Amino acid sequence: MNPNLTPLLLDDAQYCWHPFTQMKTASTPLAVVRGEGEFLWDEQGRRYFDGVSSWWVNLHGHSHPAIAKAIADQARTLEHAMFAGITHPPAVALAKALIERSPPPMAKVFFSDNGSTAIEVALKMVFQYWQNQGQPQRRRIIALEGGYHGDTFGAMAAGRSSGFYDPFKPWLFEVDFLPAAPIDTLGTSAATEEASLKALDRLLNPIEGQALPAALILEPLVQGASGMRMMRAEHVAALCRRAQQAGVLVIFDEVFTGFGRTGTLFAADAIATYGGQADLICLSKGLTGGFMPMAVTLTSQAVYDAFLSDNVHHALLHGHSYTANPLGCAAALASLALLNEPATQARMADIASTHERWLATLRSHPAVENPRRCGTIAAFELKSRQNNYGSSVSQWIRETGLQLGLLLRPLGNTVYWVPPYCTSVDTLDWAYTALLTLIDRWTQHNAPDTGSELF
């Protein structure tokens, strides 16, 4: 253990186990003690631009006073009550607000506590929906290759092809995968999208004796953890229409894409313009503006009605101790109010246009591949032979970013921005300038005469 570490970092090294981290080879974590707006500060008072919204959860900036006040006010009134057999104003108000803002056919809200459990709830709803409908043979899930849906067991099964879950494969139920059709520098080819649709058609019509499909699950518009892979809304809509014409339910995993990240409040809004819709939508991350752990699974009235019965075993017997926690609901309501403000919408538009301006510069950089944008999300790849998660490439990008005052969380060699909506144009211009410095260092580090293995 490094004796030069601060007391905070010494205690962290002794007691803490960090997520998605190989603790033996990991560098010393950043010791953050304060956050405000788009910035975090460490113990020495150094400032860092949180360009990834702290794992994509922070919408309006750290320690936003409106959300903090909403939580404090709610804590003085009702901090928690179980949601089984009890209701309370913050939960009802939030459920109403979400349904009023979501596209058809969303009608009901089931509360849980994080993105993985929102997915788990959706999968359980789908399987029991068909059981209650007297069609138990509908029990297979269809998912997109490369999709990531969380780390509980159902979510892992649906994201098996992401490559994160090899130790758990023997315990995961079988899922059918179809190829995704992400946009690249040359644009998505019609052939790639057609191949995806044909694969879906085959899965929707299995040979006699095979289990029938129950649902199609996908991250609409952007597959986040697989490297910010972006798809056309028209293609996603076509997938949805094919599934629903075959009587198969559709689940949108909007844990990342929800609350404005892709340019509309929900990615489902953009897909609806092309005639595609979901039967269930999973939301978390930005739901509370990054303040409280909370998630919801939205469903259609048809899905909800399938659980209504005189038989208790037809009910969804699922819940969490902190289901519909009033503090989380208060934070979510305050975050939604901030999203509705014209000033927020204007800043989101500024972020998108600033991305476009800088991506134009990056397109001509010899070390950069596939610059792209969807809403306030921007991404590109640094040219490298190493592109796997947790590689030395990603660690180099992260550590170099910290030296330059940037908090980055690269996905292999994929570098991306998911900034809080409070981020000013000046801040984002500064961050891109620092990022160009990082890319220049990368280029020098990987010059042919260095003998580096990273390039």
N, C-alpha and C positions, 0 to 999 in steps of 0.2 A: 504494500500500500504506500502511495506517495506521501511522504511526511510533509511536503510543502502544500498540501491541500488545506483549504479553509475548514473550520469545524463543520460547516454545513456539508461540504463535499466528503469529508471523512466519515460523517455519519451516514451519508447517502451510500458510500462504498461499503459500509459495514452492514447496512440494514435493507437496502432497497434493491429490487429486481425490476429492471425497466422493460417495457414492452417492445417487441420487435427488435431485440438487441442481443447480440452475442456478447455476453458480459465479460468473457475472457479477453476479447480483442477490442472491445469498444473504447473509444477515447473518453476522456473525462467529460461528463455532461455539463452543459451550460447551467450555471446556478442563477436562476432568475429570481429576483426579489420584488419586482414591481412591473406593472404594465399600464400603459395609458395610450389610447388611440391605437395607431398602427405599430407602436413600438413596445419593446420589452427592455428592461435594464437588469444588468447582472450585479453581483456583489460589489464590484469595483466602480460601479456607476457608468459602465459602458452601455451604449444604446444599440439595439438591434432592430432592424425592420422585420416584422413578422410577415414575411411574404407568402406564408402558407397558412395563415389564419389558425395557427396552432392545431394542425391536423384537420383543417377545413371547417372548424366549428365556429370561429369568431366572425360575426357578420359586421358589427358596427364599431369595433375597436375594443380594446381592453378597458375594463373598469368603467364602462359607459355609465354615466350618472343616472340616466333614466331607468335603465334596467336594474341597477343597484338599488335605486329607491323603490322600485316596484317590489323587489324581493324583500327589502327591509320592512316596507309597509305591510306586506302580506304576512311576514313572520310575526308581526305584532298582533295579527288578527287570528290566523289559523295556519300553523306550520305544517300539519299533516293530519289526515284522517284516512282510514282505510277506505278504498273505493268499492268494496264489496258491500252492497246494501246501504251505502251512503253516497251522497253527491255533495258538491259544494260549488259556489259561484265561479271560481277561477277555471275549474275543469269544464263546466258547461259553456262558459264564455269562449274558451279556447276551442272546444269542439265545434261550436257554432261558427267561429271565425274561420277555422280551417276548411270546413265544408263549404261555406259561402265563397271562399277564395279558390277552391279546387275545381277542376273541370268535371263535367259529368262523366260517369254516373256516381261519383262519390256521395255517400249519404250518412255514413256512420264512422265514428272514431273509437279505436281501441288503444288505450294508453299502455306503454311499457317504459323501459328505462334506458335503452341504447339501440344503436343501429342493428346490431346482431339480433337482439331480441325482437325488434320490429319485423325482421325477416323471418325469424323462428315463428312468430305469431302468424304471419301470412301463410307460411307453409302448413302450419297446423290447421289454419282455416280452410285452406284448399283441400287437404286430405280429408278433413271431417265433412266439408261441404259435400264431397262426392259420396262419402259414407252415408250421410243423412239423406242424400238424394237416391239412395239405393243403387249406387254405381261404384261399388268398392274396387272394381277392376280398373278404374281410373286412378292410377297411383304413381305414374312416372312424371318426373319433372324434366322440362326442356330448358336449357340455359345456353347463353352465348359463351364460346371459348374465350378464355382470358378474363371472364367476369370475376369479381370479388364481392362477396356479400356479407362478410363478417366471420367471426371465429367461434361461434357456437356450432354444434354438430350439424344441424340442418343447413345452416348458412355455409359451413365448410363443404358439405356435399354439393351444394349448388355452385360453389366456387372452386371445386376440385381442380379444374384446369388452370387455375391461376398459378399453381406451383408452390403455394405456401403450406400445403397440408400433407406432404408425403408421410410423416410419421403416423398419421391417423387414417390412412386409406383403408385399412382393414375394417374400420368401424363406420365408414360412411356409406349411406345408401346410394344405389346406382342413379346416375343422372345422364340424360342424353344431351350431348353438346352439338351445336351447329356453329359453323365458322362465322365470326364477326366480320363486318365490312367497314373497317376504319378508314377515314380520309387520310391520305398522305400528301406529300408535296405535289404529286401529279394529280391529286383528286381521286376519289373512289371510282374504280372502273365499274361499268354496268355489269361486267362479267362477274366481278366479286360479289356484288349485291345479289345477282341472279343465282350464284352458287349458294349463297346463304338461304335464299328463299326456297330453292329446290331441296336443300337439306332439311329445311323445316317441313316441307310438304311430305317428305319421306317419313319423318318422325311423327307427323300428325296422322299418318295412315300406316300403322305397323302391320306386320304380317299376322295372320290368324294365329291365335294362341298367345301372343305377347300382351303384356299389360298395356292398357291405353294411357295416353298422356292426360295428366291432370291440369298442368299449368305450364306456361312459359314465363320465365323470370329473366329480367335483364335490367341493366343500368341504362336508362334512356339518354341518348345523345353523347354521353361521355363515360367511358370505362375508366374510373379514376386510378385505382391501385395498379392496374396493368400497364400504366404509362400514359395516362391522359389520352386514351384513344378515342377519337371523336367520330361520330356517325351522323349521316344525314337524317333529318327528321322524317323525310319522305320514306326512307328505307325502314326506319323503326315503325312507322305507321303501317307499312305494308306487312311487316312481320305480325303486328297486332291483328290486322284484319284477317290474315290467313288463320291465325290461331283461333280467333273468335268464330270465324265461319265454320271451323271444325268443332265448335263447342268447348274449346279449351280456355280456361281462365288465364288472364294475363296479370302478372305482378310487376310493377315498376319499383325498382330499388332506387328511390330518390334521396337516400340518406346523404349523399354528397351533392347531387344536382339540385336539390330543392332550395327554395328561398332565394331565387334570383341568380344563382351561380351561372346558369346557362343563358341568361338574357331575359327569360320570362320567369314569373314567380315559381312555376314548376316546369320542368322539361316537358311534362305531360301537356302543358298548354300549347307548346309549339307543335307537338305531335298531333294534337287534336285538330289543328288546322288542315291536316292531310288525312283526316278521317280515321285516325288510330286512337285507341283509348285503352286504359287499364281497368281491371276489375278491383284491384287492390294497389295501394300506393304506400310505401314505407318511407317514413321521414324521421330524421334525428339530427345530429350534428348542429346545423345552424338553427334548429328549432327554437332554442332558448337564447340565441345570440352568443353562445359559447359560455354561458354562466352556469348552467345546471345540467346534469345528465337526465335526459328525457327523450322518449321516442313515441311515435304513434303509427298505427297501421290504419289507413283509411280503406273503407270497403263500400261497395255498391249496396243498394237496398236488397238486391237479389241474393247476394252472398249472406247478408245479415238474416234475411227471412228464412234461409235454409236451416238455421239453428233454432228457430222458434218451434217449440214442441211441448207437450205435456210430460215428456220424458226428460228428466234432468240430464241424462247421458247424451242427449242431442245438443246440449249447451256447450259452449266453448269453456271447458274447465281449465282455465289458464289465468294466471295473474302474478303480480309481483307485490311485495310489501309496500313499495313506494309508488304503485300505480296512481297516476294522475296527481302526483304530489303538488300541493297548492303553490309552493315556492317556484317549482319549475313552470307551472302554468302561468304564474304571474310574470315570470321572466319572458316566456314565449309571447304573451300578449303584448308586453312592452316592446319586444323585438319586432313583432308584426306592425305595431304602430309606427315604429321608426322606419320600417320598410316602405310604408305608405307615404312618407313625407316626400314632397317634391325635391327637397335638397338631397335626400338619399338617392333618388332615381337619377338626379343630375350627376352625382358623383359616380354612380355606377356607369353611366354613359361615358363620363370622362375617363374612367379606368379602361373601358373597352377601346376607346379611340386612342388612348396612350399606348396600349398594347399594340394596336395596329401600326402605329407610327414606328415603334421600336422593332417590331417583327419584320418590317420592311428592311430595316438595317441588318438584322440578323440573317435574313435570307441570302445576303451576299457574303456572309462570313464563311471562310473555307472550313472552319471547325464545327459548323452548325448544320444540322439536318432537320428537315420537316418542321419549321416554325408554324404554329397553328393557334387558333383562338376559338373559343366558344363562350359568348357572354363575357364575364370578367375573368375567365380562366385562360391563361396563355401557357404554351409549352413548346419545347423543342428538345432535340437530342444533341449531345456532344458526341462527335464521331469517336467511337471506341470499339475495340473488339470485346470489351467487357460490358454487358448490359444487364446482368442479373442483379436482383435485389440484394443489397448488403455487400456488394463487391467493393474492392478498393477504390474503384472509380467513384461510387456514391459517397464513400467516406471522405475522399479527397475533396469533392465538391462541397460537402457540408462543412468541413473544417476550414477550407479556404473562404467560403462564404462568411463564416463567423469572423475571420480575420478582417473582412471588409465591412462588417456591420450588417450582414444579411443572414437571417434565419431561413435556411433552405432545408427541404426534406426530399432530396432527389430519389427518384424511382429507378434504380440502376443508373443509366446514363441519361435519363430523362430529367430535365430541369423544368420547373414550372412555377408560375405565380398563381396564387389564389388569395389575393390581398383582401383585407377587411374593406368594407365599403366606405369607411371614413378616410381612406388613403387619398392624399392630395396628389394632384398632377406633379407638383414639385418633388414630393417624396418618391413617386414612382419613377420620375425622370432620374433622380439621384440613384435609385436602386438599379435601374437599367444600366446606368453609367458604371456603377460598381460591378455589375454582372459582366459587362464587356471587359473590365479589368480581369475578372476571374477567367473569362474565355481566353484572353490573351496569355495569361499565365498557363492555362491548359495547353495552348498552342506551343508555347516555348518548352513546356515540360515534355511535350510529345514530339518535339522536332526529331527528324530522322537520325541526327547525329548523337542524340542523347542515349539511344539504346533502350528507351523506356518500353515496358511491356504493356502500358496502358493504351497506347494508340493503335 
